[in-house]
Amino acid sequence: MRQHHQASFEDLPIDEDYRTPPRSRRRLWVGASITIIAALCPLLAQLPVLNNLATTLWLVSLPLCFVGVALIASYLHHRYNKP
């Protein structure tokens, strides 16, 4: 019976210039997570349970969206603007 060797990321025949370091990919996922959480803040502010935090949630949501989008833009810039 033949055993299949599962190729790792390093074994793939990809040009070195197109590899994305794990730290950069992590930046993408952190940015996406922050953006999603920030988009949910105004929805959470509508809940009666969080009535005391409503203003804070509204005020925090926009800057968090900017931070998340900046992280995603940074990933895309480094990914597609290789020298």
N, CA, C and O atoms as a GROMACS GRO file, in nm:
protein
  332
    1MET      N    1   0.084  -0.117   0.000
    1MET     CA    2   0.000   0.000   0.000
    1MET      C    3   0.090   0.124   0.000
    1MET      O    4   0.187   0.132   0.075
    2ARG      N    5   0.056   0.220  -0.084
    2ARG     CA    6   0.135   0.342  -0.096
    2ARG      C    7   0.091   0.443   0.008
    2ARG      O    8  -0.028   0.462   0.033
    3GLN      N    9   0.188   0.507   0.066
    3GLN     CA   10   0.157   0.615   0.158
    3GLN      C   11   0.174   0.747   0.086
    3GLN      O   12   0.271   0.768   0.014
    4HIS      N   13   0.079   0.833   0.105
    4HIS     CA   14   0.084   0.964   0.041
    4HIS      C   15   0.161   1.060   0.130
    4HIS      O   16   0.138   1.069   0.250
    5HIS      N   17   0.251   1.132   0.067
    5HIS     CA   18   0.325   1.237   0.138
    5HIS      C   19   0.251   1.367   0.119
    5HIS      O   20   0.233   1.413   0.006
    6GLN      N   21   0.210   1.426   0.228
    6GLN     CA   22   0.141   1.555   0.219
    6GLN      C   23   0.245   1.666   0.211
    6GLN      O   24   0.329   1.680   0.299
    7ALA      N   25   0.237   1.743   0.105
    7ALA     CA   26   0.334   1.850   0.083
    7ALA      C   27   0.310   1.964   0.181
    7ALA      O   28   0.197   2.003   0.208
    8SER      N   29   0.418   2.014   0.233
    8SER     CA   30   0.407   2.130   0.320
    8SER      C   31   0.416   2.256   0.235
    8SER      O   32   0.440   2.249   0.114
    9PHE      N   33   0.398   2.370   0.299
    9PHE     CA   34   0.402   2.497   0.227
    9PHE      C   35   0.537   2.519   0.161
    9PHE      O   36   0.546   2.575   0.052
   10GLU      N   37   0.643   2.473   0.228
   10GLU     CA   38   0.777   2.492   0.174
   10GLU      C   39   0.805   2.402   0.054
   10GLU      O   40   0.891   2.434  -0.028
   11ASP      N   41   0.733   2.289   0.042
   11ASP     CA   42   0.756   2.195  -0.067
   11ASP      C   43   0.689   2.235  -0.197
   11ASP      O   44   0.722   2.182  -0.303
   12LEU      N   45   0.596   2.329  -0.190
   12LEU     CA   46   0.521   2.367  -0.309
   12LEU      C   47   0.611   2.441  -0.408
   12LEU      O   48   0.695   2.521  -0.367
   13PRO      N   49   0.592   2.416  -0.537
   13PRO     CA   50   0.676   2.484  -0.637
   13PRO      C   51   0.626   2.625  -0.666
   13PRO      O   52   0.574   2.653  -0.774
   14ILE      N   53   0.642   2.711  -0.569
   14ILE     CA   54   0.598   2.850  -0.582
   14ILE      C   55   0.721   2.939  -0.582
   14ILE      O   56   0.816   2.915  -0.508
   15ASP      N   57   0.718   3.039  -0.664
   15ASP     CA   58   0.828   3.134  -0.668
   15ASP      C   59   0.841   3.202  -0.532
   15ASP      O   60   0.740   3.234  -0.468
   16GLU      N   61   0.962   3.223  -0.487
   16GLU     CA   62   0.988   3.282  -0.355
   16GLU      C   63   0.921   3.417  -0.337
   16GLU      O   64   0.882   3.452  -0.226
   17ASP      N   65   0.908   3.494  -0.444
   17ASP     CA   66   0.852   3.628  -0.433
   17ASP      C   67   0.704   3.628  -0.396
   17ASP      O   68   0.653   3.727  -0.345
   18TYR      N   69   0.636   3.516  -0.421
   18TYR     CA   70   0.492   3.514  -0.397
   18TYR      C   71   0.455   3.449  -0.265
   18TYR      O   72   0.336   3.437  -0.234
   19ARG      N   73   0.551   3.408  -0.188
   19ARG     CA   74   0.520   3.351  -0.058
   19ARG      C   75   0.489   3.462   0.040
   19ARG      O   76   0.554   3.567   0.041
   20THR      N   77   0.390   3.439   0.121
   20THR     CA   78   0.350   3.537   0.222
   20THR      C   79   0.395   3.484   0.358
   20THR      O   80   0.357   3.373   0.395
   21PRO      N   81   0.474   3.560   0.431
   21PRO     CA   82   0.517   3.511   0.562
   21PRO      C   83   0.398   3.496   0.658
   21PRO      O   84   0.301   3.571   0.647
   22PRO      N   85   0.405   3.401   0.750
   22PRO     CA   86   0.293   3.379   0.843
   22PRO      C   87   0.257   3.504   0.923
   22PRO      O   88   0.140   3.525   0.955
   23ARG      N   89   0.356   3.585   0.955
   23ARG     CA   90   0.327   3.707   1.032
   23ARG      C   91   0.237   3.801   0.952
   23ARG      O   92   0.148   3.865   1.008
   24SER      N   93   0.260   3.808   0.822
   24SER     CA   94   0.180   3.894   0.736
   24SER      C   95   0.037   3.841   0.726
   24SER      O   96  -0.059   3.918   0.730
   25ARG      N   97   0.024   3.709   0.712
   25ARG     CA   98  -0.110   3.650   0.707
   25ARG      C   99  -0.184   3.670   0.838
   25ARG      O  100  -0.305   3.692   0.839
   26ARG      N  101  -0.112   3.665   0.947
   26ARG     CA  102  -0.173   3.689   1.077
   26ARG      C  103  -0.225   3.831   1.084
   26ARG      O  104  -0.331   3.856   1.142
   27ARG      N  105  -0.152   3.927   1.025
   27ARG     CA  106  -0.196   4.066   1.020
   27ARG      C  107  -0.329   4.077   0.945
   27ARG      O  108  -0.416   4.154   0.984
   28LEU      N  109  -0.344   3.999   0.838
   28LEU     CA  110  -0.468   4.000   0.762
   28LEU      C  111  -0.585   3.952   0.848
   28LEU      O  112  -0.690   4.015   0.852
   29TRP      N  113  -0.566   3.840   0.918
   29TRP     CA  114  -0.674   3.784   0.999
   29TRP      C  115  -0.706   3.871   1.120
   29TRP      O  116  -0.822   3.883   1.159
   30VAL      N  117  -0.606   3.930   1.180
   30VAL     CA  118  -0.631   4.020   1.293
   30VAL      C  119  -0.707   4.143   1.244
   30VAL      O  120  -0.800   4.189   1.311
   31GLY      N  121  -0.667   4.197   1.129
   31GLY     CA  122  -0.738   4.313   1.073
   31GLY      C  123  -0.883   4.282   1.041
   31GLY      O  124  -0.972   4.362   1.068
   32ALA      N  125  -0.905   4.165   0.982
   32ALA     CA  126  -1.043   4.126   0.950
   32ALA      C  127  -1.125   4.106   1.078
   32ALA      O  128  -1.242   4.145   1.083
   33SER      N  129  -1.065   4.047   1.179
   33SER     CA  130  -1.136   4.025   1.306
   33SER      C  131  -1.171   4.157   1.373
   33SER      O  132  -1.283   4.175   1.422
   34ILE      N  133  -1.076   4.249   1.376
   34ILE     CA  134  -1.101   4.380   1.437
   34ILE      C  135  -1.211   4.454   1.362
   34ILE      O  136  -1.297   4.517   1.424
   35THR      N  137  -1.209   4.447   1.229
   35THR     CA  138  -1.311   4.515   1.150
   35THR      C  139  -1.450   4.458   1.177
   35THR      O  140  -1.547   4.533   1.190
   36ILE      N  141  -1.459   4.326   1.187
   36ILE     CA  142  -1.589   4.262   1.213
   36ILE      C  143  -1.640   4.298   1.353
   36ILE      O  144  -1.757   4.330   1.371
   37ILE      N  145  -1.550   4.292   1.451
   37ILE     CA  146  -1.590   4.328   1.588
   37ILE      C  147  -1.634   4.474   1.594
   37ILE      O  148  -1.733   4.507   1.660
   38ALA      N  149  -1.560   4.561   1.525
   38ALA     CA  150  -1.596   4.703   1.524
   38ALA      C  151  -1.731   4.726   1.456
   38ALA      O  152  -1.808   4.812   1.498
   39ALA      N  153  -1.759   4.648   1.352
   39ALA     CA  154  -1.888   4.663   1.285
   39ALA      C  155  -2.003   4.615   1.373
   39ALA      O  156  -2.117   4.659   1.356
   40LEU      N  157  -1.975   4.524   1.465
   40LEU     CA  158  -2.079   4.474   1.554
   40LEU      C  159  -2.103   4.565   1.675
   40LEU      O  160  -2.205   4.552   1.741
   41CYS      N  161  -2.010   4.655   1.704
   41CYS     CA  162  -2.025   4.744   1.820
   41CYS      C  163  -2.154   4.826   1.817
   41CYS      O  164  -2.223   4.831   1.920
   42PRO      N  165  -2.191   4.890   1.706
   42PRO     CA  166  -2.318   4.963   1.706
   42PRO      C  167  -2.440   4.873   1.726
   42PRO      O  168  -2.540   4.914   1.784
   43LEU      N  169  -2.431   4.751   1.678
   43LEU     CA  170  -2.542   4.657   1.702
   43LEU      C  171  -2.552   4.621   1.849
   43LEU      O  172  -2.661   4.613   1.905
   44LEU      N  173  -2.437   4.598   1.911
   44LEU     CA  174  -2.436   4.569   2.054
   44LEU      C  175  -2.486   4.687   2.135
   44LEU      O  176  -2.547   4.669   2.241
   45ALA      N  177  -2.460   4.806   2.088
   45ALA     CA  178  -2.504   4.927   2.160
   45ALA      C  179  -2.655   4.937   2.165
   45ALA      O  180  -2.709   5.008   2.251
   46GLN      N  181  -2.724   4.869   2.077
   46GLN     CA  182  -2.870   4.874   2.075
   46GLN      C  183  -2.934   4.781   2.179
   46GLN      O  184  -3.053   4.791   2.207
   47LEU      N  185  -2.855   4.690   2.234
   47LEU     CA  186  -2.909   4.596   2.332
   47LEU      C  187  -2.938   4.667   2.464
   47LEU      O  188  -2.856   4.746   2.512
   48PRO      N  189  -3.052   4.639   2.523
   48PRO     CA  190  -3.086   4.705   2.651
   48PRO      C  191  -2.989   4.668   2.763
   48PRO      O  192  -2.968   4.747   2.855
   49VAL      N  193  -2.930   4.550   2.756
   49VAL     CA  194  -2.836   4.505   2.859
   49VAL      C  195  -2.712   4.594   2.861
   49VAL      O  196  -2.655   4.619   2.968
   50LEU      N  197  -2.669   4.641   2.745
   50LEU     CA  198  -2.549   4.723   2.735
   50LEU      C  199  -2.582   4.872   2.724
   50LEU      O  200  -2.506   4.949   2.665
   51ASN      N  201  -2.691   4.912   2.781
   51ASN     CA  202  -2.736   5.050   2.772
   51ASN      C  203  -2.633   5.148   2.830
   51ASN      O  204  -2.616   5.258   2.778
   52ASN      N  205  -2.565   5.108   2.936
   52ASN     CA  206  -2.465   5.198   2.998
   52ASN      C  207  -2.342   5.216   2.910
   52ASN      O  208  -2.272   5.316   2.923
   53LEU      N  209  -2.314   5.121   2.822
   53LEU     CA  210  -2.196   5.127   2.736
   53LEU      C  211  -2.229   5.171   2.593
   53LEU      O  212  -2.141   5.170   2.507
   54ALA      N  213  -2.352   5.209   2.567
   54ALA     CA  214  -2.395   5.238   2.430
   54ALA      C  215  -2.310   5.347   2.364
   54ALA      O  216  -2.264   5.330   2.252
   55THR      N  217  -2.291   5.457   2.433
   55THR     CA  218  -2.213   5.567   2.375
   55THR      C  219  -2.069   5.526   2.350
   55THR      O  220  -2.012   5.560   2.246
   56THR      N  221  -2.011   5.454   2.443
   56THR     CA  222  -1.873   5.408   2.427
   56THR      C  223  -1.860   5.313   2.309
   56THR      O  224  -1.765   5.323   2.232
   57LEU      N  225  -1.955   5.223   2.294
   57LEU     CA  226  -1.950   5.129   2.181
   57LEU      C  227  -1.960   5.204   2.047
   57LEU      O  228  -1.891   5.170   1.951
   58TRP      N  229  -2.046   5.303   2.042
   58TRP     CA  230  -2.059   5.382   1.919
   58TRP      C  231  -1.930   5.458   1.889
   58TRP      O  232  -1.886   5.462   1.774
   59LEU      N  233  -1.871   5.518   1.990
   59LEU     CA  234  -1.750   5.598   1.969
   59LEU      C  235  -1.627   5.513   1.936
   59LEU      O  236  -1.537   5.559   1.866
   60VAL      N  237  -1.624   5.392   1.985
   60VAL     CA  238  -1.510   5.304   1.961
   60VAL      C  239  -1.518   5.236   1.824
   60VAL      O  240  -1.416   5.196   1.768
   61SER      N  241  -1.637   5.223   1.772
   61SER     CA  242  -1.655   5.143   1.651
   61SER      C  243  -1.581   5.199   1.529
   61SER      O  244  -1.516   5.123   1.457
   62LEU      N  245  -1.589   5.327   1.504
   62LEU     CA  246  -1.526   5.385   1.385
   62LEU      C  247  -1.374   5.378   1.389
   62LEU      O  248  -1.313   5.335   1.290
   63PRO      N  249  -1.308   5.417   1.500
   63PRO     CA  250  -1.162   5.403   1.502
   63PRO      C  251  -1.116   5.258   1.488
   63PRO      O  252  -1.014   5.230   1.425
   64LEU      N  253  -1.192   5.165   1.548
   64LEU     CA  254  -1.156   5.024   1.533
   64LEU      C  255  -1.169   4.978   1.388
   64LEU      O  256  -1.088   4.899   1.340
   65CYS      N  257  -1.271   5.025   1.320
   65CYS     CA  258  -1.285   4.992   1.177
   65CYS      C  259  -1.165   5.043   1.099
   65CYS      O  260  -1.112   4.973   1.013
   66PHE      N  261  -1.122   5.165   1.129
   66PHE     CA  262  -1.004   5.220   1.060
   66PHE      C  263  -0.880   5.137   1.087
   66PHE      O  264  -0.801   5.112   0.996
   67VAL      N  265  -0.861   5.094   1.211
   67VAL     CA  266  -0.744   5.012   1.245
   67VAL      C  267  -0.748   4.879   1.170
   67VAL      O  268  -0.647   4.836   1.114
   68GLY      N  269  -0.863   4.815   1.169
   68GLY     CA  270  -0.877   4.687   1.099
   68GLY      C  271  -0.851   4.700   0.951
   68GLY      O  272  -0.780   4.618   0.893
   69VAL      N  273  -0.908   4.801   0.890
   69VAL     CA  274  -0.889   4.821   0.746
   69VAL      C  275  -0.743   4.858   0.716
   69VAL      O  276  -0.690   4.819   0.613
   70ALA      N  277  -0.679   4.933   0.805
   70ALA     CA  278  -0.538   4.967   0.785
   70ALA      C  279  -0.450   4.842   0.789
   70ALA      O  280  -0.356   4.830   0.711
   71LEU      N  281  -0.481   4.748   0.879
   71LEU     CA  282  -0.405   4.623   0.884
   71LEU      C  283  -0.424   4.541   0.757
   71LEU      O  284  -0.330   4.482   0.705
   72ILE      N  285  -0.548   4.537   0.707
   72ILE     CA  286  -0.575   4.464   0.583
   72ILE      C  287  -0.504   4.532   0.467
   72ILE      O  288  -0.445   4.464   0.382
   73ALA      N  289  -0.509   4.664   0.461
   73ALA     CA  290  -0.441   4.737   0.354
   73ALA      C  291  -0.290   4.716   0.360
   73ALA      O  292  -0.224   4.707   0.256
   74SER      N  293  -0.236   4.710   0.480
   74SER     CA  294  -0.093   4.685   0.495
   74SER      C  295  -0.056   4.548   0.442
   74SER      O  296   0.045   4.532   0.373
   75TYR      N  297  -0.139   4.449   0.472
   75TYR     CA  298  -0.116   4.313   0.419
   75TYR      C  299  -0.120   4.315   0.266
   75TYR      O  300  -0.031   4.260   0.200
   76LEU      N  301  -0.222   4.377   0.210
   76LEU     CA  302  -0.236   4.380   0.064
   76LEU      C  303  -0.122   4.456  -0.002
   76LEU      O  304  -0.075   4.418  -0.109
   77HIS      N  305  -0.078   4.563   0.061
   77HIS     CA  306   0.034   4.640   0.007
   77HIS      C  307   0.161   4.554   0.001
   77HIS      O  308   0.230   4.551  -0.101
   78HIS      N  309   0.191   4.486   0.109
   78HIS     CA  310   0.312   4.404   0.114
   78HIS      C  311   0.299   4.280   0.026
   78HIS      O  312   0.398   4.229  -0.026
   79ARG      N  313   0.177   4.232   0.008
   79ARG     CA  314   0.155   4.110  -0.071
   79ARG      C  315   0.171   4.138  -0.221
   79ARG      O  316   0.230   4.057  -0.292
   80TYR      N  317   0.118   4.249  -0.269
   80TYR     CA  318   0.112   4.272  -0.412
   80TYR      C  319   0.209   4.377  -0.464
   80TYR      O  320   0.214   4.399  -0.585
   81ASN      N  321   0.285   4.442  -0.378
   81ASN     CA  322   0.383   4.542  -0.424
   81ASN      C  323   0.525   4.495  -0.396
   81ASN      O  324   0.604   4.566  -0.333
   82LYS      N  325   0.555   4.374  -0.443
   82LYS     CA  326   0.690   4.321  -0.426
   82LYS      C  327   0.782   4.384  -0.531
   82LYS      O  328   0.741   4.405  -0.645
   83PRO      N  329   0.906   4.414  -0.493
   83PRO     CA  330   0.998   4.474  -0.592
   83PRO      C  331   1.039   4.374  -0.699
   83PRO      O  332   1.115   4.407  -0.789
   0.00000   0.00000   0.00000
